[in-house]
Amino acid sequence: MNIPAFTAQASLYRTSNRYRSSGAECDGSMPAQSVVAAYIPGPETMNRCSGCIDVCVATRDICLVKVGIEVLEECGGTLGFGCLGAIGWGYIQTGGCYAHYAECFGICHIPSVDELGWNSPCCPKVCGIHTPGSAGSGCCDLDETCVGSDVPNTRDGCCPAGQYCAGNCCAIGEICGSDGICRTQPSFTDNTPPPPPPVNNCIFGGAPCGPKCCPPGLQCCNYSAQFGPDCRTSCVH
């Protein structure tokens, strides 16, 4: 991914927002109340997002350092008489540094577009409104379902793959019923009935003994293919 570089003509843009990232923060005013994002991608996506934003932070910081150096050189070169103009110029250039940081931050959050081969580092799937300055906000991972933060078992409104159930999000170990309700998966028990006893096809009341029959009154004690049935009055020795 190519991060846009700063141009020689800095934008006359001034921002009062304060953007947060894992690496650093911009100076500026902070709203009295923090906005909690409704959707946030998983840790793997957020790690990629942090790497993208860190590039933006580093480029912004380099821009600010360059502006500061040029302001000091102008003040020193004019023995202080040009400081007022240099500070005003530096103020405008500083606004440009923040403007390009915001642009870079926005590029990191462009949603993924499969047709263009674009895999977003911060927003694989759009699920809600992005909160300015909040990394990954309003997005879920590609294999997740957007259900809302008020639904249990979600991660900030993102239902993990395989857990979505007709508007609900099942907990790990639950299954989605045909009625759209999550239920605990029952333990497997073998309720198969035992096979029925073999049918006595022996005539005259004889006892079955393998494929043969023992005469009436005798018990089948054993059967072998070599010797056939072993019929006795009692199998107890």
N, C-alpha and C positions, 0 to 999 in steps of 0.2 A: 504494500500500500504506500502510495506517495503522499506525504504530508505537505500541504502547500507552504512554500517558503515565504518569508517576509519580503515585500517589495521595497524599493527605494523610496517610493512615495507612500508614506504611512497614512492610513485612513484617519480622517478627522472625526473619530468616533470615541465617545466617552461612555463608559458603563459604570453603573452603580451596583451591579450584581457581584456576588462573590462566588466563584466557582470552586468546587471541591474536587480533589482527586486523591489517589493514594500516595502520590509523591509530594505534592506541595499545594499551597493555597494562594489565591490572588488576594491582594489587599483590597479593601473596599467595605462598604456598609453591608451588614448582615441583617436580613429581616428578623423581626422580633420572634416569629414562630417558624420553626422548621417544617417543611412539607414532607410528609412520609409518602414515598412512592407506592403505588398500588401493585406494580409488577416489577420484579427484579430477576434477571437471569441467574443461572447456577454458578457455582464457584469457578468452574473451568472457563466459562464465558467471561466472568468478571475479571479473571486473571489476564485474559487477552485484552480486555477493555482497559485495564490498568496500564498495560504496556503501551497501548495506543495513546492514552491520555498523557502518560509520562513524557512522550515525545513532544506533545503540545506544550507541556509545562517547561521542559528544558529549552525549547525554542523561544518561548515567551521570556524566560529569565535571561537568556542571552541577549535578546532585544533590549530589555530594560537596562542591562549592564552597559551595552553600547551607548544608549541614550545618556546614561549618567556620566560616562567618560567624556562624551562630546560636550556636555554642558559644563563640566569642570574645566576642560581644555579651553572652551570659549571664555569662561570667566577669568582663567589665569592669563590667557593671551591678551586680554584687554585691560588687565590690572583692575578688574572688578567693574569697569565702566559698562561692559557688555553683559553683565550677569542677568540683569532684568530681562533683556531680550532672549538670552540663552535659556533662562528658566521657562519663559513662556513657550519657546520652541520645544523644549524638553517635555513640557506638559502635554502638548499636542502629540508628540511622538509616543509618549507613554500610552496615551489613549489608543494609538494605532497598535501598539504591542498587545494590549488587551483585546482589541477587536479581532486581530488575527488569531489569538488564542481561542476566542469563542468560535471562530470559523473552523479551526482545526478540531475543536471539541465536537462540533456539529458533524464533521465528516466521519469521525469515529462512530457516530450514532446513526448514520444512514442505514436503514434496514437492509437485510440481505435480499438480493435479487438473483434467483437461480438462473434466470434467462441471460443475465449479464455476467454470470460467474462471480458476483460480488458476495463475499462472505463477511458480514458485518462483525467487527470485533466486539461491539457493545450491544447490538440489537438484532439478534437472529430473527425474531418474530415480534411484530408490533401487536401489543395487547391493550394499551391505554395511552393516555396523554403523558408525554415526557415532561418531567419536572426539570426546568432549566438548572444546570449545574450539578444534577444528581446523576452519577454514572450509571448507565444501564436502566434507568427508570422507564417504566411503561413498556417493558419488553420481557419476553420469556424465551427459553430455548426452543429450537425448531421442533423437537419431539414432544414438547409439552402442550397442554391445553389451557387457554386463558379462561378462568372461571371467576375470578374476583377474590379479593383478600378476605371477604367475609365467609368464604367457604372453608370448612375445616380441612385439615390434612394437606393444605397447599403451602407453597413457599412464596409468600408475598403475592398470592393470587395465581401462581403458576402450578397447575396440577401435573405432577411427574408422569412420564410415559407409562402406560399400562394401568393407571389408577383412575382414569376418568370414567364416570358412570352417570350418564344422562343428567348433566348439570351438577353432579356431586363429584367429590374426589375421595376415593376409598383410601383407607389407611393400608399400610403394608401388611399383607396377610389376609386382607379382606377380598371378597369377590363381588362382582357386580351382578345382581340378580336380574332376571328378565323384566322385573317391574321397575328397574332403575334405582334400587335401594342397595346400599353396600351391606354385606353380611359377612360375619366371621366364617371362614372356610371350615366346614365340618371335617372331623378326623375320619379317615377311611376305615370302615368296618366291613368285613366280608359277610354279607347276609345271604350268600348263595346256599340254598337248601342242600342237604346231602343227597347223593344219588339214590334212587329207589333200589330196593333189594332185587336181585335177579329173579326173573320169572321161572317158576318151577314147571319145566316142560316134561318132567319125568312121569310116566304113566304108572299106574298101580301103586302110587304113593311113595315111590323111591326118592332118595335124596340126590340132588344134582352134585356132580363131582367133576369139575372141569366141563368138557363138552360131553361127558358121559353121565351115566346115572348109576347109583348104587341100588341094589335090590331093597325092597321094603324091609325095614327093621335094622338096616345097617347104616352106619355113619360114614361120611366122606372124611377120611383122615389126611389124605394127601393125593396129589395127582401129578404124574410126570408123563412127558411125551413118550418116554421109553417103555415104561411099565403100565401106563394108564392109571385108572383110579385105584386108590388104596381104601377099600371099604371094610370096616370092622364093626363089631358090635359096640365097641367102646374105643375111643381114641386115647384114653388115659392108660398109661402103662403102669 
